[in-house]
Amino acid sequence: MRQRDGPLKNFNSVTKGDNISFERNGICRIRYKHHGIVYEKISSKKVDIVHLTGDSVDLMCSSFSSSNAGLAMKVVDIDKGETIYKYTYIDKREDKLNPGDVAHAIRMEGLPSSYNLVNFNCESFAAYCAIGKVVSKQTGRFNKEAEDKLNEIVKKYY
């Protein structure tokens, strides 16, 4: 379904709509891969991503005033020492939309579903933007209800 490229040394090969991930500390300092969709390439060292988060710090620090129930913007800086990966999907969206545009439409409209570590997390949001399916490889879950709701939002915009 997808291939992981990296770790990246710069963002030269990254474009709007790419799914990138980096490691974060979770509950009890358990490391996990956090996913986001590139919205804008700032430089060869920095990108702005749209990501789904359950972290209240991310929401408070978001670069736009309304974080829409778990969606936030974040500047990812490759020089901060994070190991960053880019994901290439074999499957593509049937509607041919750029995943960055999909993420933006959902950010503008607001999420129809709340963040849930197992059923609707950062990876499943990024997968929806990239391939049109709400699925998480980390949890092994597929969420048809969230997918249908997100499809309704995207159809309003495109």
Backbone torsions as a table, in degrees:
resi	resn	phi	psi	omega
1	MET	NA	-41.3	179.1
2	ARG	-146.4	160.5	178.7
3	GLN	-126.6	137.7	178.8
4	ARG	-96.5	127.8	177.0
5	ASP	-109.0	141.1	176.1
6	GLY	132.9	-170.9	6.6
7	PRO	-69.5	148.1	-177.7
8	LEU	-81.0	141.7	175.2
9	LYS	-98.9	-21.0	175.4
10	ASN	-156.6	177.4	-178.3
11	PHE	-103.4	22.2	-179.3
12	ASN	-57.7	-36.8	-177.2
13	SER	-90.4	1.7	-176.2
14	VAL	-95.1	137.5	177.9
15	THR	-130.8	168.6	176.8
16	LYS	-54.1	132.3	178.4
17	GLY	97.7	-9.7	178.7
18	ASP	-71.7	147.2	174.4
19	ASN	-93.1	121.5	174.2
20	ILE	-120.2	158.3	176.0
21	SER	-138.4	157.0	176.0
22	PHE	-149.3	158.3	-176.6
23	GLU	-81.5	145.3	176.3
24	ARG	-135.5	160.6	172.0
25	ASN	-91.1	127.2	177.7
26	GLY	-101.3	-155.5	178.3
27	ILE	-58.6	135.4	179.6
28	CYS	58.9	29.2	177.3
29	ARG	62.1	25.4	175.0
30	ILE	-76.9	127.3	-178.9
31	ARG	-80.5	141.0	175.9
32	TYR	-145.8	163.3	177.7
33	LYS	-88.7	124.4	177.4
34	HIS	-102.4	131.6	-174.7
35	HIS	-108.8	148.0	174.1
36	GLY	-151.7	162.5	178.7
37	ILE	-105.7	128.3	179.5
38	VAL	-66.1	122.9	176.8
39	TYR	-96.9	-37.5	-178.6
40	GLU	-152.2	136.3	173.6
41	LYS	-89.6	116.8	-177.7
42	ILE	-86.0	-42.5	178.5
43	SER	-160.8	-175.9	177.8
44	SER	-70.3	-8.3	-178.5
45	LYS	-116.3	-11.8	-175.7
46	LYS	-137.5	139.5	172.8
47	VAL	-134.3	153.4	175.4
48	ASP	-102.9	126.5	-178.4
49	ILE	-117.7	154.7	166.8
50	VAL	-102.4	129.3	-178.6
51	HIS	-144.5	152.7	177.1
52	LEU	-93.3	129.8	-176.4
53	THR	-139.2	150.7	172.3
54	GLY	-106.1	4.8	-176.1
55	ASP	-90.2	116.6	-177.4
56	SER	-63.8	-27.4	177.2
57	VAL	-64.7	-43.1	176.7
58	ASP	-58.5	-43.2	-177.0
59	LEU	-66.4	-40.2	179.5
60	MET	-68.8	-31.4	-177.0
61	CYS	-93.1	4.4	-177.3
62	SER	-59.2	146.8	-175.8
63	SER	-82.4	5.1	172.3
64	PHE	-131.3	155.8	-167.2
65	SER	-69.0	-34.5	179.9
66	SER	-108.9	116.6	-176.6
67	SER	-88.0	0.0	172.3
68	ASN	52.1	59.4	170.4
69	ALA	52.6	48.4	174.8
70	GLY	115.9	-11.5	175.2
71	LEU	-90.6	133.8	-179.2
72	ALA	-140.3	162.5	172.6
73	MET	-105.1	147.8	179.4
74	LYS	-149.3	136.2	171.8
75	VAL	-88.7	123.3	177.3
76	VAL	-101.4	122.4	-177.4
77	ASP	-111.8	116.2	-176.1
78	ILE	-66.1	-21.3	179.7
79	ASP	-81.1	-2.1	179.8
80	LYS	-81.2	0.7	175.3
81	GLY	90.3	3.8	177.7
82	GLU	-78.7	144.1	173.5
83	THR	-85.6	119.6	-172.6
84	ILE	-118.2	135.7	179.4
85	TYR	-120.8	150.5	173.7
86	LYS	-111.3	139.5	179.0
87	TYR	-109.6	132.9	175.3
88	THR	-112.0	125.1	-178.2
89	TYR	-95.6	138.5	173.5
90	ILE	-72.3	-45.5	176.7
91	ASP	-77.8	150.1	176.6
92	LYS	-125.6	165.5	176.4
93	ARG	-64.9	134.8	178.0
94	GLU	-63.4	-33.0	-178.3
95	ASP	-81.4	-2.1	176.2
96	LYS	65.1	13.2	179.6
97	LEU	-72.0	150.1	175.1
98	ASN	-72.3	130.0	-179.4
99	PRO	-56.5	-29.8	176.5
100	GLY	-65.8	-38.4	176.9
101	ASP	-68.6	-37.0	177.6
102	VAL	-63.5	-47.3	178.9
103	ALA	-59.4	-41.2	179.7
104	HIS	-63.9	-43.4	179.4
105	ALA	-61.5	-43.1	180.0
106	ILE	-68.0	-37.7	177.1
107	ARG	-62.0	-41.1	-179.0
108	MET	-69.5	-38.0	-176.2
109	GLU	-82.1	-35.6	-174.6
110	GLY	102.0	152.0	-177.6
111	LEU	-75.3	137.4	175.2
112	PRO	-84.5	-14.4	-179.0
113	SER	-129.8	147.2	178.9
114	SER	-83.1	157.1	175.4
115	TYR	-58.8	135.8	176.0
116	ASN	-146.3	122.7	-174.4
117	LEU	-53.1	-37.3	-175.6
118	VAL	-92.5	-44.0	-169.9
119	ASN	-100.5	-22.8	-179.0
120	PHE	-154.1	86.6	-175.1
121	ASN	-117.0	-173.9	-176.6
122	CYS	-59.3	-38.1	-179.5
123	GLU	-69.5	-41.0	-179.8
124	SER	-68.8	-34.3	174.8
125	PHE	-64.3	-47.1	179.9
126	ALA	-63.0	-39.7	178.2
127	ALA	-64.0	-41.0	178.2
128	TYR	-59.9	-47.3	-179.6
129	CYS	-60.3	-38.7	-175.6
130	ALA	-79.9	-43.0	-172.5
131	ILE	-125.7	-3.2	178.4
132	GLY	82.5	13.3	179.4
133	LYS	-125.2	132.4	177.0
134	VAL	-87.6	93.3	-175.6
135	VAL	-141.6	144.9	178.2
136	SER	-126.5	120.2	176.9
137	LYS	-69.5	-35.0	-178.5
138	GLN	-63.8	-37.6	-178.2
139	THR	-102.4	-13.3	-178.4
140	GLY	71.0	24.7	-176.1
141	ARG	-111.6	147.0	174.2
142	PHE	-122.8	134.2	-175.7
143	ASN	-124.0	91.3	-177.8
144	LYS	-65.3	-37.8	-179.3
145	GLU	-61.7	-47.1	177.9
146	ALA	-64.5	-39.0	179.0
147	GLU	-60.3	-44.9	179.1
148	ASP	-61.8	-41.3	179.4
149	LYS	-66.6	-41.2	178.1
150	LEU	-66.7	-37.1	176.6
151	ASN	-59.5	-39.5	178.2
152	GLU	-61.6	-41.7	178.7
153	ILE	-64.2	-48.5	-178.4
154	VAL	-61.4	-38.4	179.4
155	LYS	-64.4	-27.8	175.9
156	LYS	-64.6	-33.6	-174.4
157	TYR	-94.3	-29.3	-174.0
158	TYR	-130.3	NA	NA
